[in-house]
Amino acid sequence: MIQMGRKTEEKIIKIKVHDDEIWEPDKDFHVILCTEEGQQLEGDDTRTTVTIVDEDSPGVLGFEEKHIKVRKMDKYAYVRVIRQNGSAGDIECMVRTETI
């Protein structure tokens, strides 16, 4: 039961999320505002979907930019590799350069 006083404009609902080390697809659940009898309150903003994003996969490596320009006087080209769609454990790849 959520109670809000006359001057209260918002209330934060805290829902515990269980974290484990097992990969699973993302999961959705709904939070619905209801009357004491369990009926959903009227209005299009009385239901929300929460998606639990699974972060137990290692992810995918890729370049931040597809094209980088450097000058000869810069001496080094700095290329940023980013990890997306996961964060479990260490991840690595080999690097090779070639002239085009």
N, C-alpha and C positions, 0 to 999 in steps of 0.2 A: 504494500500500500504506500503510495506516494502522497504526502500531504504538502500543500503549498499555501502559505499565508496570503493575505490580501495583497501585500506589496511585493511578493515573490514573483519574478517574471520567468525564472528558469530553475531547473533542478537537474543535477547530474545523476545519472543512473550508472552504478558501478557493477559490471558483470565480469566475473572471474573467467579467464581463458586458460585452459590446461595446455601446457607446452610439453611435448615429448620429442624424442629424437627420430621418430618414424616418419618417412615420407608419406603424405596423404594428399589427395587433391584438395584444393581450396574448399572450405565449407561455408555455407550460408546459414544464418538463422534470423528470425524475425523478432522484433520487439514491438509490441502492440499496446497502446493505451486503452484500458478497458474500464467499464463501470465496475462497481462492487459485485455485480451479478455476473461479471465475466463477458459482457457484451462490448465489442469494440466501440470506442467513442466515434461520433460522426466527424467527418472532415477528411481531407486528403493528406493530412500531415500527422495522422495518429498511428501510422505504421512505418517502420523503417527496416531495412535489411542490413545486417552486419555480415561482412565477409571476413573470415579468418584466412589469411594468406599463409600458405605453407612455405616456410623458409628452410626446410630440412633438405633441400636439394643443393648440390654444389654450385649451381648457377651456370651462366654462360659468359665466356670472355669475348670481348670485342673492342674495337677502337672507338674512342670518344669522337674522333673526327675522321672523315674519309679522305680528306685532302689537307695537307699541311705544307706551307711554304716557308723555307728558311733561306738565308743568304749564306754564301760561302764563308764570309767572315764570322758567322755565328759559331762555327766549328762543330757544333752538335745539333742534331735534330731531336727534340724531346717529343715522344709519342706516348700519349696516355692510353693505357689499357684499362677498361672498366669491367666490372663484374655485375651482371644483372640477373634477376629472377632466381635468387637463391643466395645463401650465405653459409651453408653448413660445411665445416671442415676447410682444409687447405685445397687450393686448386692451382694448377700450373699448366704451362704450355711452352712449346719451343718457339723460338723466334728466328726468322730467316729474312734476309734482305736481298733484293735483286734490283738490277738496273733495268729500267724500261725505256 
